[in-house]
């Protein structure tokens, strides 16, 4: 378990450098401190690798888990720095998330695809009805989160959205701000809910 955690953390640290470089080079990206990306991704990947190494989560879940960790770091970093989620990031994210589910088999991949469509559709409906409630970037991000969450648990997408909404309310109240970016709380909530679902409620 320790070896897996160290290996995952090291890979995450290197991956974080790549994430930072990608964010700096993409159109409408952002310049983020490399140590923020490396430290955050190292922590997320170390947890995932350690739990897989300990046998608490099947190894087939690791690709999807790592993809979500990288997306959480990249999306949060650019949203906090530039107050936007660029299309060049959110556009391919859903496809990559679905690819990460392939090792789980066709049933889980199909469930993930359905979850991506449902969460994306729900976010789009809210955005159209109340444009100020959700930004277009949040809508485009939703399918990438709905895929792994739905594959893990039918209720996971709902739990993640509710947890993120509560986080936004708490942050807005603490900062006395009228608007808090929804992307970072949503991404963090998705990663936490996926982790809890896999360790506590995963069934083959």
N, C-alpha and C positions, 0 to 999 in steps of 0.2 A: 504493500500500500504506500509506504514512504517513498520507495523508488518510483512508483507510478506518479505520485504527487510531484516529486522533484522533476521528473521527465516532463510532465504536463505543464508545470510552472515554467520550466526552461523554454519549452516550445511556445508557450504563451508570451513570454517576454520577447522572443524573437518575432513572433507573429505581431506583437504590438508595434514593433518598429515598422513592420510592413504596413500595418493599418495606418499608422501616422503618415508614412510616405504616400500611401494611396489617397488619403484625405487631402494632403497638401497638393497633390497633382491633379485631382479631379476637377472638372469644371464646377464652379460654385461650391468648392470644397472649403476647407478651413485648415489653418496652421495650428496644430495642437502640440503641446510639449510631449516629446517622445516617451518620457518616463511615466506620464499619466496613462498613455495607451498600454505601454509594456507592463506596468504594475497591475492595472486592472485586468488585462487579459491573462496575465500570469496567474492571478488569483482565481479567476473563473475556470481556466483550463486545469489548474492544479486540483481544484475540488472535483471536477468531472473525472479526471484521470484517477484520482485517489479512490473515488467511490466505485468506479469500474474495476480498478485493481483489487479492491477489497471484496468484489463479488456482490456488492449491494445493488448494482445496476448492470444489466446485460451489456456486453461489449458492442452489440449491434446498435445501441443507442448513442455511442460515442460520437460518430460523425455529426449527427443532428445537433447534439449538445454543444459540440465545439463551434459549429456554424452559428448557433444562436448566441454563444458567448462573444464571438467576433463581431456579430451584428450589433449586439448590445453595446459593446465598447465603441465601435465606429459610429453608430447612430447617436449615442449619447454625447460623444465628444463633439461631433459636428453640430448637433442641435444646441448644445450649451455654448459653443464658441461662436456660431454664426446664426443661431436662431432659425434654422431651417433643416429639413431633411431632403437633400438633393435627389433628383430623379435617378442620377447615375448610381446612387447607392440603393435606393428603395426598389428601383426597376428590376434588377436581377435577383434581388433578395428572395422573392417568393420561389423562383425556380431553383435557386441553390438550396433553400430550405427543403424543398421536395426531394431534391437529389440526396440530401442527407438522410432521408427516411428510407431510401431504397434497401439498405441492409436489413431493415426490419421486415421486408416482404411486401407483396402487392396489397394485402389487406390494410396494413398500416399506412402505406403510401396513399391508397385511395381515401382512407379516413382523413389523412392529412390534407389531401386536395380538397375534400369537402369542407374541412375546417377553414382552410384558406379562403374559399369562396364565401362561406357564411360570415366569417369575421370581416372580410373585406367589404362584403355587401352591407353588413350592419353599420360599419363605419361610414360607408358612402351615403347611406340613407340618413344618418345623423348629420353628416356634413351638408347634405342638400337641404335638410329641414332647418338646421340651425348652424349656418356656416361658421359662426364664432365659436362653436363648441369644439370642433375638431378641424385642424388644418388639413390641407390637401396632402401634405407629406405624411401625416398620421394615417390617412386613409390608404395611401400607397404602401405604407409599412405593414398594415394589418395582416395581409395574407401571409407574409413571411413568418409572423408570429402565430397565426391561427393554425398553420400546418403542423408544427411539432407539438403544440399544446393539445390540439384535438386528437392527435395520434396517441398521446400519453393518457388523456382522460377526457371524457365528453364534457365535463364541467370546467376543465382547466382554463379554456379561453374566457369564460365568464368571470371566474375567480380572478384571473389576471387583470382584466379590465376594471373590475370593482376595486381591487387593491391599488391599481394605478390611480384611479379617480380619488380614492381616499388620500393617497399620498400627495396628489396635486392640491387638494383642499387644505391639508395640513401645512404644506409648504407655503401656499398662498397666504394662509392665516399667520404663519410665523414671520413671513417676510412683508406682510401687509401689502402684497402685490395683487394687482387685478388679474394678471395673466402669468401663469407658470407654464413653460414648455411641457407638453404632454409626452413627448417622445422618450426622454430619459426615464421617468417613472414607469411608463408602459414597458419599456425594454427590460428594466430591472425587475419589474413584477413578473414579466413573462419568464425570465430566467429562474427566478426564485420558485415560481409555481411549477415550472417544469421539473426543477430539481426535487421539490417536495413530492410531486406526483410520481416521479421515477423511483425515489427511495422508499416511499411509504405506500404507494398505491398501485405500483406497476404489476400487471398480470400478463402472463404469456398468452 
